[in-house]
């Protein structure tokens, strides 16, 4: 683990200490959990490359995408992925 210094307001420190005592844990653990939580909200998870495809086709205005998705993705791959233009 990396050791860092964090400055809290007196109020934050008191509330964090109270919560840690109530939950029988440490302030450090609560801060790590809070950092994990905010990272899940703010940093996109790119561990699944398929998720990067979502929205690449843009607004297609087509009704057959569920049947012809491979054709549309292949066309987008052939023409280049830059931008979010429609197919």
N, C-alpha and C positions, 0 to 999 in steps of 0.2 A: 504494500500500500504506500501511496505517496503521503507525505506529511505536509500539510499546508496550514497557513494561519488565516483565520476568518475573524473579522471584527463584527460583533453583534451589538445591537443597542442593549441597554440595560434591561429593557422590557422584554426583548426577544430572548435574552439569556435567562431571565427569570421564568418565563413561560416554558422555554425549552427544558430547563432544569425540573420544573414541576411535572411536565409531561413525561420526561425520562423516569423520574421517581415513580410516578403513577403506573407506568408500563413496565417498571422493573428492568430498565435497559439503560444505555448510556446516551449522553447527548451526541456523541460521535456517531453512534449507530443511527440515530434519528436524522442527523444531517446527511449521512450517506443515503438513507432511504429517500429523503427529500430531493437530493441530487438525482438519484435514479428516476424518480417520478418526473421531475421537470425535463430530464433528458428524453424520456419516452414521449413527452408531449411536444417538445420543441425540435428534436433531431429525428428526421425521417429514418426509418429502419431500412437500410438498403441490403439487408442480408438475403433477401429474396429477389433475385434479378427479374423475375416475372412482374413484380410490382412496379418496376421501372417502365414497363410497357403501358401501364394504365394511363389513359389520356393522351397517348402519343398520336393516335389517329385524329384527335380533335373531334369536333362535332361533325358526324358523318351524314346526318339526315338520311339514313338508310334503314330499312326495316328488315334486311336479310343478314345483318352482321352475325347473328348467332349461328347461321348456316354457312356463311362464307368468310368467316374471320381469318382463316389461313390465307385465302386469296388476298384479302385486304392487307394483312400484315406483310405478306410477301411483296406486294406492290409497294408498300411503304419502305421496306428494306431496299428494294431495287432502286427506288427514286431518292432515297436518303431520308434520314430521320429528323433532319433539322426542322425546327418550327413545329407548330401544332396544326398545320393545315389539314383540311378535311380530305378524305379519300375520294 
